[in-house]
Amino acid sequence: MALIKIPHPNGNFKIESKLALTLNAWIDAIFKYNQDLVVVFDGAEGAGKSTLMRQVGAYCQHYMKERHGHKVPFDINNIKFDLADYTENAIKLENEKGHIHDLDESRAVANRKRSTSKGNVGFTNYLPECRSAGHIHLVALPAYH
């Protein structure tokens, strides 16, 4: 397994080269077709979803800058821990192409909310409809199975 080193202001990240090639194709499609990309990370607590999600976000930022000259920040401000905050931020930036949104939804947060809460309803209404802003949505969910 070959790893690619990604320079980032918060420290270097590493990502597996096959995953990087797949992300490259998706990112190129985002810029060519104005589509959004949604990647869901699912697994048990402590499995490394958040770490992998941050590595993918850092790689996407790096690739968009190198390949497309698109300078979008990916830092702590991109990471949301609340469904309503995530959705509001994504909607606010809809007219600006190439943003990376990171939702880190822990089991504790998910279990606290009813499925009909305002945050859950807003999120479930938004995510299937986001498609033409040219954004990347990285979503970590606890294992429900």
C-alpha positions as CSV (number, residue, x, y, z in Angstrom):
1,M,0.0,0.0,0.0
2,A,1.6,3.3,-1.2
3,L,0.9,6.4,0.9
4,I,0.8,9.9,-0.4
5,K,2.0,12.7,1.9
6,I,-0.2,15.8,1.9
7,P,1.2,19.1,3.2
8,H,-1.2,21.0,5.4
9,P,-0.8,24.0,7.7
10,N,-1.9,21.8,10.6
11,G,0.7,19.1,9.9
12,N,1.2,16.6,7.2
13,F,-1.5,14.0,6.4
14,K,-1.1,10.7,4.6
15,I,-3.6,9.0,2.3
16,E,-3.5,5.7,0.5
17,S,-2.7,6.2,-3.2
18,K,-5.7,4.2,-4.6
19,L,-8.1,6.4,-2.5
20,A,-6.3,9.5,-3.8
21,L,-6.8,8.4,-7.4
22,T,-10.5,7.8,-6.8
23,L,-10.9,11.2,-5.1
24,N,-9.1,12.9,-8.0
25,A,-11.7,11.5,-10.4
26,W,-14.6,12.7,-8.2
27,I,-13.1,16.2,-7.7
28,D,-12.4,16.6,-11.4
29,A,-16.1,15.6,-12.0
30,I,-17.2,18.2,-9.5
31,F,-15.4,20.9,-11.4
32,K,-16.5,19.6,-14.8
33,Y,-20.2,18.9,-14.1
34,N,-20.9,21.2,-11.1
35,Q,-22.0,18.3,-9.0
36,D,-21.6,17.8,-5.2
37,L,-19.8,14.9,-3.7
38,V,-21.1,13.2,-0.6
39,V,-18.8,10.7,1.2
40,V,-20.2,8.9,4.3
41,F,-17.8,7.3,6.8
42,D,-19.6,4.7,8.9
43,G,-18.2,2.6,11.7
44,A,-17.9,1.9,15.4
45,E,-16.8,4.6,17.8
46,G,-13.0,4.8,17.9
47,A,-12.6,3.1,14.5
48,G,-10.9,6.1,13.0
49,K,-13.8,7.7,11.0
50,S,-12.9,11.2,12.1
51,T,-9.2,10.8,11.4
52,L,-9.8,9.4,7.9
53,M,-12.4,12.1,7.2
54,R,-9.8,14.8,8.1
55,Q,-7.2,13.1,5.9
56,V,-9.7,13.0,3.0
57,G,-10.6,16.7,3.5
58,A,-7.0,17.7,3.6
59,Y,-6.3,15.8,0.4
60,C,-9.3,17.3,-1.4
61,Q,-8.1,20.8,-0.4
62,H,-4.6,20.0,-1.6
63,Y,-5.8,18.5,-4.9
64,M,-8.2,21.3,-5.7
65,K,-5.4,23.8,-5.2
66,E,-2.8,21.9,-7.2
67,R,-5.0,20.7,-10.1
68,H,-7.7,23.4,-10.3
69,G,-6.0,26.4,-8.7
70,H,-8.9,26.6,-6.3
71,K,-7.9,27.8,-2.8
72,V,-10.5,26.7,-0.3
73,P,-9.6,26.5,3.4
74,F,-10.0,23.2,5.2
75,D,-9.5,23.7,8.9
76,I,-11.3,23.5,12.2
77,N,-13.9,25.9,10.9
78,N,-15.0,23.3,8.3
79,I,-15.8,20.7,11.0
80,K,-19.3,20.7,12.4
81,F,-20.7,18.6,15.2
82,D,-24.3,19.7,14.9
83,L,-26.7,18.9,12.1
84,A,-28.3,22.3,12.0
85,D,-25.0,24.1,12.1
86,Y,-23.7,21.9,9.3
87,T,-26.8,22.5,7.1
88,E,-26.9,26.2,7.7
89,N,-23.2,26.6,6.9
90,A,-23.5,24.6,3.7
91,I,-26.5,26.6,2.5
92,K,-24.8,29.9,3.3
93,L,-21.9,28.9,1.0
94,E,-23.9,27.4,-1.8
95,N,-23.0,30.1,-4.3
96,E,-19.3,29.6,-3.8
97,K,-17.9,26.5,-5.5
98,G,-15.5,24.0,-4.0
99,H,-16.2,24.2,-0.3
100,I,-15.5,21.1,1.9
101,H,-18.0,20.4,4.7
102,D,-17.2,18.0,7.5
103,L,-19.9,16.6,9.7
104,D,-18.7,14.6,12.7
105,E,-21.8,13.2,14.2
106,S,-21.1,11.1,17.2
107,R,-23.5,8.5,18.6
108,A,-24.1,10.6,21.7
109,V,-25.3,13.5,19.6
110,A,-27.3,11.3,17.3
111,N,-29.0,9.5,20.2
112,R,-29.9,12.8,21.9
113,K,-32.0,14.0,19.0
114,R,-35.3,12.7,17.8
115,S,-35.5,12.0,14.2
116,T,-38.1,14.7,13.9
117,S,-35.9,17.4,15.4
118,K,-35.4,20.6,13.4
119,G,-31.7,19.7,12.9
120,N,-32.4,16.2,11.7
121,V,-35.2,17.3,9.4
122,G,-33.2,20.1,7.9
123,F,-30.2,17.8,7.3
124,T,-32.2,15.0,5.7
125,N,-34.0,17.5,3.5
126,Y,-30.8,19.3,2.5
127,L,-28.4,16.4,1.8
128,P,-30.4,14.7,-1.0
129,E,-31.0,18.0,-2.7
130,C,-27.5,19.4,-2.7
131,R,-26.1,18.7,-6.1
132,S,-25.0,21.7,-8.0
133,A,-22.9,23.8,-5.7
134,G,-19.6,21.9,-6.4
135,H,-19.1,21.1,-2.8
136,I,-17.6,18.1,-1.0
137,H,-19.6,16.8,1.9
138,L,-17.8,14.5,4.3
139,V,-20.1,12.9,6.9
140,A,-19.1,10.6,9.7
141,L,-21.9,8.6,11.3
142,P,-21.8,6.1,14.1
143,A,-22.4,2.5,13.1
144,Y,-26.2,1.9,13.3
145,H,-26.1,-1.7,12.2
